[in-house]
Amino acid sequence: MPRKMSPFVVFCNKNRARVKELNPNAQFADMGRLLAEIWSNLSEQTKNIYRVEAERLHNIAVEEWKEKNPPKPVENVDTRWQAYVMPSGQIRKPSPFVLFANKNRARVQEMHPGAGFAEIGRKMGEIWHAIDGKTRAIFEKEAIKLKEQATKESKKAKRLAKKNGPKPTKWESYLTTSTGKIRKPSPFVLFANKNRVRVMEMNPELNFAEIGKKLGEIWHKLDG
């Protein structure tokens, strides 16, 4: 999404050439100062002209950006299967009645606005028992489909977890995998890992190398 141009920038773009003609020896910094002085002396009525123009240019830029970057179509992905995968990885069998209730609860609530949760549940049960076998079969097939999808996705997640392996714990990073030898942890590295974020927040202008240097200075100043 394009950023909105400020009214002052619009003013500068429109008047820079004219100011340069009047001040041919002015350098880039001088031009900026001259334009700022002229802008500060303009009346609010004149400034409003550039504010309106800035808004117009921004709207044009937004429309052009939208034409070049049309929204991607949102895929209608069914994620209901996730509710049937338990933390242990076991698959909980979907209930055809629960699927029916989830789909029709809002309609039943509209028909019975004063009914409480338990009463709505009872009415849903009455409707479920009263429907024909053909309609009930639709939800039974949907339950089977959800269970199959949950089983498939659960197995896929297990394969990925097995392939990628668990993330190493803190102590495991000091175990050299090729030889099995133990690498001695550095007290300074432990200190830096714990305090790097805080130092970065206190010194947002510093790059990675300068942050490391700053951490080293703090480390050397610590008491024993």
Residue pairs with C-beta under 8 A, 6 or more apart in sequence:
1 62
1 65
2 58
2 61
2 62
2 65
4 54
4 55
4 58
5 54
5 57
5 58
6 54
7 47
7 50
7 51
7 53
7 54
8 36
8 39
8 50
9 54
10 50
10 53
10 54
10 57
11 35
11 39
11 42
11 47
11 50
12 32
12 35
12 39
14 50
15 35
15 38
16 31
16 35
19 26
19 31
19 34
19 35
19 38
20 26
20 31
23 30
23 31
23 34
26 34
39 47
78 149
80 146
81 146
81 149
81 150
81 153
82 150
82 153
83 92
84 91
84 92
84 93
84 94
84 146
84 147
84 150
85 91
85 92
85 150
85 153
85 154
86 92
89 154
89 158
91 147
91 150
91 151
91 154
92 150
93 143
93 147
94 142
94 143
94 146
94 147
94 150
95 143
96 136
96 139
96 140
96 142
96 143
97 124
97 125
97 128
97 139
99 139
99 142
99 143
99 146
100 124
100 128
100 136
100 139
101 121
101 124
101 128
104 124
104 127
105 120
105 124
108 120
108 123
108 124
108 127
109 115
109 120
112 119
112 120
112 123
115 123
128 136
174 182
174 183
174 184
174 185
175 181
175 182
175 183
176 182
176 183
188 215
188 216
188 219
191 215
191 219
191 222
192 212
192 215
192 219
195 215
195 218
196 211
196 215
199 211
199 214
199 215
199 218
200 206
200 211
203 210
203 211
203 214
206 214
